[in-house]
Protein backbone atom coordinates (compact mmCIF):
# COMPACT_ATOMS: atom_id res chain seq x y z
CA UNK A 1 0.00 0.00 0.00
CA UNK A 2 1.16 3.49 -0.71
CA UNK A 3 2.12 5.89 2.06
CA UNK A 4 3.30 9.45 2.36
CA UNK A 5 5.57 10.99 4.98
CA UNK A 6 5.95 14.68 5.61
CA UNK A 7 8.77 14.87 8.18
CA UNK A 8 8.18 18.48 9.19
CA UNK A 9 5.02 19.16 11.15
CA UNK A 10 5.69 22.88 11.46
CA UNK A 11 7.99 25.32 9.65
CA UNK A 12 8.53 29.00 10.37
CA UNK A 13 9.98 31.13 7.60
CA UNK A 14 10.59 34.84 7.17
CA UNK A 15 8.79 36.69 4.44
CA UNK A 16 11.01 36.84 1.37
CA UNK A 17 13.02 33.80 2.37
CA UNK A 18 12.97 30.53 0.46
CA UNK A 19 10.82 27.60 1.51
CA UNK A 20 11.23 23.88 1.03
CA UNK A 21 8.73 21.31 2.24
CA UNK A 22 9.73 17.67 2.27
CA UNK A 23 7.66 14.74 1.11
CA UNK A 24 8.66 11.09 0.91
CA UNK A 25 6.44 8.44 -0.55
CA UNK A 26 6.32 4.70 -0.60
CA UNK A 27 4.74 3.00 -3.58
CA UNK A 28 5.74 0.04 -5.69
CA UNK A 29 4.86 1.38 -9.08
CA UNK A 30 5.03 4.80 -10.70
CA UNK A 31 3.32 7.18 -8.32
CA UNK A 32 1.02 10.01 -9.12
CA UNK A 33 2.10 12.83 -6.81
CA UNK A 34 0.27 15.95 -5.72
CA UNK A 35 0.76 18.94 -3.49
CA UNK A 36 -2.28 20.66 -1.99
CA UNK A 37 -2.54 23.78 0.13
CA UNK A 38 -5.16 24.53 2.78
CA UNK A 39 -5.52 28.15 3.81
CA UNK A 40 -7.18 28.83 7.17
CA UNK A 41 -10.87 27.97 7.09
CA UNK A 42 -10.69 26.71 3.51
CA UNK A 43 -10.75 23.44 1.68
CA UNK A 44 -7.73 22.08 -0.13
CA UNK A 45 -6.48 23.58 -3.37
CA UNK A 46 -4.21 21.82 -5.84
CA UNK A 47 -0.77 23.45 -6.21
CA UNK A 48 0.79 21.03 -8.67
CA UNK A 49 0.97 17.40 -9.72
CA UNK A 50 3.40 14.94 -11.28
CA UNK A 51 3.08 11.69 -13.14
CA UNK A 52 5.85 11.49 -15.69
CA UNK A 53 8.14 13.57 -17.84
CA UNK A 54 10.17 16.48 -16.58
CA UNK A 55 10.97 15.87 -12.93
CA UNK A 56 10.71 19.58 -12.09
CA UNK A 57 7.08 20.62 -12.04
CA UNK A 58 5.76 24.16 -11.94
CA UNK A 59 2.56 24.98 -10.11
CA UNK A 60 0.40 27.87 -9.12
CA UNK A 61 1.35 30.70 -6.72
CA UNK A 62 5.03 30.42 -7.72
CA UNK A 63 5.57 26.94 -6.31
CA UNK A 64 7.57 24.15 -7.88
CA UNK A 65 8.34 20.58 -6.92
CA UNK A 66 11.03 18.13 -7.90
CA UNK A 67 10.48 14.41 -8.24
CA UNK A 68 13.48 12.28 -7.30
CA UNK A 69 12.79 8.61 -7.86
CA UNK A 70 16.07 7.49 -6.26
CA UNK A 71 15.11 9.23 -3.02
CA UNK A 72 11.36 8.57 -3.24
CA UNK A 73 10.87 12.26 -2.69
CA UNK A 74 8.69 15.02 -4.09
CA UNK A 75 9.76 18.19 -2.30
CA UNK A 76 7.93 21.48 -2.72
CA UNK A 77 9.81 24.76 -3.04
CA UNK A 78 9.21 28.45 -3.36
CA UNK A 79 12.09 30.92 -3.86
CA UNK A 80 10.53 33.83 -1.99
CA UNK A 81 7.69 33.40 0.47
CA UNK A 82 4.83 35.87 0.83
CA UNK A 83 2.75 36.35 3.97
CA UNK A 84 -0.21 34.85 2.11
CA UNK A 85 1.66 31.54 1.85
CA UNK A 86 0.97 30.86 5.52
CA UNK A 87 -1.12 27.70 5.34
CA UNK A 88 -1.01 23.96 5.75
CA UNK A 89 0.52 21.96 2.91
CA UNK A 90 -0.29 18.38 2.09
CA UNK A 91 1.57 15.96 -0.11
CA UNK A 92 -0.50 13.15 -1.60
CA UNK A 93 0.11 10.06 -3.67
CA UNK A 94 -2.35 8.31 -5.92
CA UNK A 95 -2.12 4.85 -7.40
CA UNK A 96 -3.29 3.53 -10.71
CA UNK A 97 -5.36 0.82 -9.12
CA UNK A 98 -7.03 2.88 -6.44
CA UNK A 99 -10.15 4.33 -8.12
CA UNK A 100 -8.61 7.75 -7.83
CA UNK A 101 -8.07 7.53 -4.08
CA UNK A 102 -5.36 9.76 -2.70
CA UNK A 103 -3.17 8.93 0.28
CA UNK A 104 -2.27 12.12 2.14
CA UNK A 105 0.63 12.97 4.37
CA UNK A 106 0.10 14.45 7.82
CA UNK A 107 0.67 17.96 6.54
CA UNK A 108 3.17 20.73 7.22
CA UNK A 109 2.01 23.95 8.84
CA UNK A 110 3.87 26.96 7.47
CA UNK A 111 4.08 30.15 9.49
CA UNK A 112 5.41 33.29 7.79
CA UNK A 113 6.98 35.98 9.97
CA UNK A 114 7.51 39.61 8.94
CA UNK B 1 -16.38 28.39 -11.09
CA UNK B 2 -16.31 24.77 -10.02
CA UNK B 3 -17.77 24.05 -6.69
CA UNK B 4 -18.05 21.45 -3.99
CA UNK B 5 -20.45 22.60 -1.31
CA UNK B 6 -20.80 21.13 2.14
CA UNK B 7 -24.08 21.95 3.80
CA UNK B 8 -22.69 23.06 7.16
CA UNK B 9 -19.44 24.73 8.23
CA UNK B 10 -19.97 23.96 11.90
CA UNK B 11 -22.11 21.36 13.65
CA UNK B 12 -22.56 20.45 17.30
CA UNK B 13 -24.28 17.16 18.03
CA UNK B 14 -24.91 15.04 21.07
CA UNK B 15 -23.50 11.59 21.64
CA UNK B 16 -25.78 8.95 20.15
CA UNK B 17 -27.41 11.24 17.62
CA UNK B 18 -27.64 10.26 13.96
CA UNK B 19 -25.74 12.86 11.97
CA UNK B 20 -25.94 13.63 8.27
CA UNK B 21 -23.22 15.55 6.46
CA UNK B 22 -24.19 16.60 2.97
CA UNK B 23 -21.98 17.34 -0.02
CA UNK B 24 -23.01 18.59 -3.44
CA UNK B 25 -20.81 19.11 -6.50
CA UNK B 26 -21.71 20.89 -9.70
CA UNK B 27 -18.99 19.48 -11.96
CA UNK B 28 -20.70 16.24 -13.03
CA UNK B 29 -17.88 14.24 -11.45
CA UNK B 30 -18.28 10.50 -11.11
CA UNK B 31 -16.01 10.10 -8.11
CA UNK B 32 -16.73 11.56 -4.71
CA UNK B 33 -14.91 11.13 -1.41
CA UNK B 34 -15.29 11.77 2.28
CA UNK B 35 -12.16 12.46 4.30
CA UNK B 36 -11.60 13.10 7.95
CA UNK B 37 -8.90 15.60 8.90
CA UNK B 38 -7.22 15.49 12.32
CA UNK B 39 -4.10 17.36 13.48
CA UNK B 40 -0.98 15.33 12.93
CA UNK B 41 -2.83 12.68 10.94
CA UNK B 42 -3.56 14.53 7.73
CA UNK B 43 -6.56 13.43 5.71
CA UNK B 44 -7.85 9.91 6.06
CA UNK B 45 -10.33 8.42 3.63
CA UNK B 46 -13.61 7.27 5.13
CA UNK B 47 -15.62 6.26 2.05
CA UNK B 48 -15.71 6.96 -1.62
CA UNK B 49 -18.15 6.50 -4.45
CA UNK B 50 -17.43 6.04 -8.15
CA UNK B 51 -21.03 6.06 -9.37
CA UNK B 52 -24.58 6.53 -8.18
CA UNK B 53 -25.45 3.93 -5.54
CA UNK B 54 -21.88 2.59 -5.65
CA UNK B 55 -19.60 2.93 -2.65
CA UNK B 56 -16.35 1.58 -1.34
CA UNK B 57 -14.84 1.64 2.12
CA UNK B 58 -11.79 3.73 2.68
CA UNK B 59 -9.24 3.42 5.44
CA UNK B 60 -11.45 4.31 8.42
CA UNK B 61 -15.08 3.37 7.64
CA UNK B 62 -16.04 2.16 11.12
CA UNK B 63 -18.92 4.12 12.59
CA UNK B 64 -19.80 5.73 9.26
CA UNK B 65 -21.99 5.00 6.27
CA UNK B 66 -22.66 6.86 3.04
CA UNK B 67 -25.41 7.41 0.54
CA UNK B 68 -25.27 8.44 -3.09
CA UNK B 69 -28.70 8.53 -4.66
CA UNK B 70 -27.85 11.23 -7.20
CA UNK B 71 -24.62 11.87 -9.04
CA UNK B 72 -24.11 15.31 -7.58
CA UNK B 73 -24.79 14.46 -3.94
CA UNK B 74 -22.79 12.33 -1.51
CA UNK B 75 -23.87 12.08 2.10
CA UNK B 76 -21.87 10.90 5.08
CA UNK B 77 -23.86 9.40 7.93
CA UNK B 78 -22.77 8.91 11.50
CA UNK B 79 -25.21 6.29 12.72
CA UNK B 80 -24.62 7.02 16.41
CA UNK B 81 -22.25 9.90 16.95
CA UNK B 82 -19.47 9.50 19.48
CA UNK B 83 -17.02 11.98 20.93
CA UNK B 84 -14.13 10.38 19.02
CA UNK B 85 -15.83 11.43 15.81
CA UNK B 86 -15.27 15.07 16.65
CA UNK B 87 -13.24 16.22 13.67
CA UNK B 88 -13.10 18.19 10.44
CA UNK B 89 -14.81 16.41 7.56
CA UNK B 90 -13.89 17.19 3.97
CA UNK B 91 -15.76 16.18 0.85
CA UNK B 92 -14.05 15.99 -2.53
CA UNK B 93 -14.93 15.12 -6.09
CA UNK B 94 -12.93 14.36 -9.20
CA UNK B 95 -13.29 12.87 -12.64
CA UNK B 96 -12.24 9.24 -13.10
CA UNK B 97 -8.56 8.70 -13.70
CA UNK B 98 -5.57 8.84 -11.45
CA UNK B 99 -4.23 12.15 -12.66
CA UNK B 100 -7.29 14.33 -12.37
CA UNK B 101 -7.55 17.12 -9.86
CA UNK B 102 -9.64 16.57 -6.76
CA UNK B 103 -11.81 19.53 -5.75
CA UNK B 104 -12.58 19.97 -2.09
CA UNK B 105 -15.37 21.53 -0.13
CA UNK B 106 -14.63 23.96 2.69
CA UNK B 107 -15.14 21.33 5.34
CA UNK B 108 -17.55 20.69 8.19
CA UNK B 109 -16.22 21.07 11.70
CA UNK B 110 -18.22 18.54 13.74
CA UNK B 111 -18.18 18.57 17.52
CA UNK B 112 -19.84 15.71 19.37
CA UNK B 113 -20.59 16.46 23.01
Interface residues (C-beta under 8 A of the other chain):
Chain A: X4 X6 X9 X32 X34 X36 X41 X42 X43 X44 X45 X46 X49 X51 X90 X94 X95 X96 X98 X99 X100 X101 X102 X103 X104 X105 X106 X107
Chain B: X4 X31 X33 X35 X40 X41 X42 X43 X44 X45 X48 X50 X56 X58 X90 X92 X94 X96 X97 X98 X99 X100 X101 X102 X104 X105 X106 X107
